Amino acid sequence: MSEQPLLNVSDDNLGKVEIAPEVIEVIAGLAASEVDGLYAMRGNFASGVVERFGKKSHSKGVKVELTDNGIVIDLYVILQFGISIPNVAQMIQSNIRQTLKNMTALEIDEINVHVVGIQMDATEEGPENN
């Protein structure tokens, strides 16, 4: 796994402020979870193991990449059934962009939302077996 550089936010007479990409992942994950219509974020095996031990993985389903053009964020989400996928995806993008702007003053180049699943209603019953 390659080590991503820190983001230099401020460099003035008082010193330097740098933000690790992992911090952006956590902020983006929390901002996405605030949007109605989002059921869950898709994680990997490691985040699943961490959650089994009782620790919440806030960066689950979020990948941050630092490119020459800027910061690219990819989210892998599971949405609730019956919602408008384009509207929820746009709300997720807007909320992440605004939250990161407020907390870090960083401009994000791309926020890509990958819908990897739909959660069906838990109360929905299958066909009856007679």
LUMDODO-586300 format. One line per 3 residues: number of its first residue (from 1); their letters; for each residue x negated, y negated, z of N, C-alpha, C, CB. Coordinates in steps of 0.05 Angstrom, whole numbers. Glycine has a CB too. Layout:
<rs>
NUM = a = X:Y:Z:X:Y:Z:X:Y:Z:X:Y:Z | ...
</rs>
This chain:
<rs>
1 = mse = -17:23:0:0:0:0:-18:-25:0:19:0:24 | -13:-43:-19:-30:-66:-21:-22:-87:-1:-29:-78:-49 | -41:-101:10:-37:-122:29:-29:-147:15:-62:-126:47
4 = qpl = -6:-158:21:3:-183:8:-7:-206:24:34:-184:6 | -15:-228:11:-26:-251:25:-4:-265:40:-40:-270:5 | -12:-282:59:6:-298:74:14:-322:57:-6:-307:101
7 = lnv = 38:-333:62:47:-357:48:39:-381:64:78:-356:44 | 24:-398:51:14:-423:64:37:-444:62:-12:-433:51 | 48:-450:85:71:-469:86:61:-497:91:90:-461:107
10 = sdd = 42:-501:108:33:-527:116:3:-527:121:48:-537:141 | -10:-548:112:-39:-551:116:-45:-580:120:-55:-539:92 | -42:-589:145:-46:-617:151:-68:-620:172:-20:-631:160
13 = nlg = -70:-643:185:-91:-648:205:-88:-631:230:-91:-677:212 | -64:-621:235:-60:-606:259:-68:-576:256:-31:-607:267 | -69:-567:232:-76:-539:228:-59:-527:205:-72:-523:253
16 = kve = -60:-501:204:-47:-486:182:-24:-470:192:-68:-468:168 | -2:-469:176:21:-452:182:24:-433:159:47:-470:186 | 23:-407:165:26:-386:145:48:-367:154:-1:-370:142
19 = iap = 63:-358:134:85:-340:139:80:-313:124:112:-352:130 | 82:-291:139:78:-265:127:103:-257:111:72:-244:149 | 99:-242:90:122:-233:74:142:-216:90:112:-216:51
22 = evi = 133:-203:111:151:-187:128:171:-205:142:135:-171:148 | 163:-229:149:181:-248:162:203:-256:142:165:-273:172 | 196:-261:117:216:-268:97:235:-244:93:202:-275:70
25 = evi = 225:-220:94:243:-196:92:263:-195:115:226:-170:92 | 254:-201:139:273:-200:162:293:-222:160:257:-203:188 | 285:-247:153:304:-269:150:324:-263:128:288:-296:143
28 = agl = 315:-253:105:333:-246:83:352:-224:91:317:-238:58 | 343:-204:106:361:-183:115:382:-193:134:345:-161:128 | 375:-210:152:394:-221:171:414:-239:156:380:-236:193
31 = aas = 405:-256:138:422:-274:123:442:-258:106:406:-293:105 | 433:-236:94:451:-219:77:472:-206:94:434:-198:62 | 465:-198:118:484:-183:136:506:-201:146:469:-171:159
34 = evd = 503:-228:143:524:-246:152:547:-248:131:512:-274:156 | 543:-238:107:563:-241:86:584:-220:88:549:-240:58 | 610:-228:87:632:-209:87:632:-194:61:659:-224:91
37 = gly = 637:-168:63:638:-151:39:613:-133:38:640:-167:14 | 592:-140:53:569:-123:54:573:-101:75:543:-140:61 | 571:-76:67:574:-54:85:547:-48:99:585:-29:71
40 = amr = 526:-44:83:500:-37:94:478:-43:74:499:-7:102 | 454:-43:84:430:-45:66:418:-17:64:409:-66:78 | 409:-11:40:396:15:36:367:14:45:398:24:7
43 = gnf = 360:32:62:333:33:72:318:57:60:332:34:102 | 294:61:70:278:84:62:276:103:85:250:75:52 | 261:124:82:259:144:103:248:132:129:241:167:93
46 = asg = 228:115:126:215:104:150:235:87:166:191:87:142 | 251:71:153:270:54:168:291:71:180:283:33:149 | 299:94:168:318:112:179:307:125:205:325:134:159
49 = vve = 282:132:205:269:144:229:268:123:251:241:155:222 | 261:99:244:259:78:264:286:73:277:249:52:252 | 307:73:261:334:68:272:344:91:290:354:63:250
52 = rfg = 335:115:284:342:138:301:331:136:329:333:165:288 | 309:121:332:297:117:358:309:92:372:267:114:356 | 330:81:360:344:59:373:334:31:366:341:62:402
55 = kks = 315:29:349:305:2:341:318:-6:315:274:2:339 | 328:-30:313:342:-40:289:321:-50:270:362:-63:296 | 323:-41:245:305:-49:224:318:-71:207:297:-25:206
58 = hsk = 312:-96:213:325:-119:199:315:-123:171:320:-144:215 | 292:-112:163:282:-115:136:290:-92:118:252:-118:136 | 308:-74:128:316:-51:113:330:-60:87:335:-33:130
61 = gvk = 322:-49:64:335:-55:39:326:-81:26:364:-56:43 | 305:-93:37:294:-118:26:265:-115:18:297:-142:48 | 259:-124:-6:231:-123:-15:223:-151:-25:228:-102:-39
64 = vel = 202:-161:-14:192:-188:-21:166:-184:-37:187:-206:4 | 165:-198:-60:141:-197:-76:131:-225:-82:146:-181:-103 | 106:-230:-78:94:-256:-84:82:-254:-112:73:-264:-62
67 = tdn = 92:-270:-130:82:-270:-158:70:-297:-164:105:-263:-178 | 59:-299:-188:47:-325:-197:69:-346:-200:32:-321:-223 | 94:-337:-207:116:-356:-211:129:-364:-185:136:-344:-230
70 = giv = 126:-349:-164:138:-355:-138:145:-330:-123:163:-372:-143 | 166:-332:-106:174:-311:-89:198:-297:-101:181:-321:-60 | 196:-270:-104:218:-254:-115:228:-235:-92:209:-238:-140
73 = idl = 254:-236:-87:266:-219:-67:285:-200:-80:281:-237:-45 | 282:-174:-74:300:-153:-84:315:-142:-60:285:-131:-100 | 342:-141:-62:358:-129:-41:373:-105:-52:378:-150:-29
76 = yvi = 374:-84:-36:388:-59:-44:411:-56:-24:369:-34:-44 | 436:-60:-34:459:-62:-16:480:-41:-23:470:-90:-18 | 496:-36:-2:520:-20:-5:543:-38:2:520:6:13
79 = lqf = 562:-41:-16:585:-60:-12:610:-44:-4:590:-76:-36 | 629:-59:8:654:-47:15:672:-44:-10:669:-64:37 | 689:-24:-9:707:-20:-31:729:-41:-32:720:8:-29
82 = gis = 736:-50:-55:758:-69:-58:750:-98:-59:777:-65:-36 | 725:-104:-58:716:-132:-59:706:-138:-87:693:-137:-38 | 703:-164:-93:692:-172:-119:661:-171:-117:701:-201:-127
85 = ipn = 649:-152:-132:620:-148:-130:605:-173:-139:612:-125:-148 | 612:-187:-161:597:-211:-169:600:-233:-148:607:-221:-195 | 623:-236:-136:627:-257:-115:610:-252:-90:656:-260:-108
88 = vaq = 611:-227:-81:595:-220:-57:565:-223:-63:602:-192:-47 | 556:-213:-86:528:-215:-93:519:-245:-94:523:-202:-120 | 536:-262:-105:530:-290:-107:529:-303:-79:550:-305:-124
91 = miq = 547:-295:-61:547:-305:-34:522:-296:-19:572:-296:-18 | 514:-271:-24:489:-261:-11:465:-278:-21:484:-231:-19 | 463:-282:-47:441:-298:-58:441:-326:-46:443:-300:-88
94 = sni = 465:-339:-45:466:-366:-35:459:-368:-5:495:-377:-39 | 469:-349:11:463:-349:39:433:-345:45:480:-328:53 | 421:-327:30:392:-322:34:376:-346:26:383:-297:17
97 = rqt = 383:-358:3:368:-381:-7:370:-404:13:379:-390:-34 | 394:-409:23:399:-431:42:385:-426:69:428:-436:47 | 387:-402:79:374:-395:105:344:-397:103:382:-366:113
100 = lkn = 332:-386:81:303:-388:79:294:-417:75:294:-372:55 | 310:-433:61:303:-462:58:303:-476:85:323:-475:38 | 324:-470:101:326:-483:127:304:-474:147:353:-477:140
103 = mta = 297:-448:146:279:-437:166:249:-440:158:285:-409:171 | 244:-439:132:216:-438:123:208:-460:104:210:-412:111 | 227:-474:93:222:-495:73:210:-483:47:204:-517:84
106 = lei = 214:-457:42:204:-444:18:226:-444:-3:194:-416:25 | 217:-448:-28:235:-445:-51:232:-417:-62:230:-467:-73 | 254:-404:-66:253:-376:-76:258:-376:-106:275:-359:-61
109 = dei = 241:-362:-120:244:-361:-149:267:-344:-158:218:-351:-162 | 269:-319:-147:290:-301:-154:300:-286:-130:281:-281:-176 | 327:-281:-129:339:-264:-109:356:-244:-125:356:-279:-88
112 = nvh = 346:-219:-127:359:-199:-143:375:-180:-124:339:-183:-160 | 401:-177:-129:418:-160:-113:423:-135:-129:444:-174:-105 | 415:-112:-118:419:-86:-131:440:-71:-115:392:-69:-132
115 = vvg = 464:-67:-127:485:-53:-114:480:-23:-118:514:-62:-124 | 474:-9:-97:467:19:-99:489:38:-89:442:25:-84 | 511:26:-79:533:43:-70:557:27:-62:524:60:-47
118 = iqm = 580:40:-60:605:29:-51:615:46:-28:626:26:-74 | 621:34:-6:632:48:17:662:49:15:623:35:44 | 673:73:12:702:76:11:714:73:39:710:104:-1
121 = dat = 740:67:40:753:64:65:751:89:82:783:57:61 | 745:87:107:743:110:125:770:121:132:728:102:151 | 791:104:130:818:113:137:831:127:113:835:90:146
124 = eeg = 819:126:89:831:138:66:830:169:68:817:129:40 | 853:181:64:853:210:67:852:223:39:879:219:81 | 840:246:38:838:261:13:864:274:6:816:281:15
127 = pen = 866:288:-16:890:302:-24:898:323:-3:887:315:-51 | 923:325:2:933:344:22:931:372:11:961:337:31 | 924:390:28:922:419:21:948:432:31:897:432:32
130 = n = 965:440:13:990:454:21:988:483:14:1014:441:7
</rs>
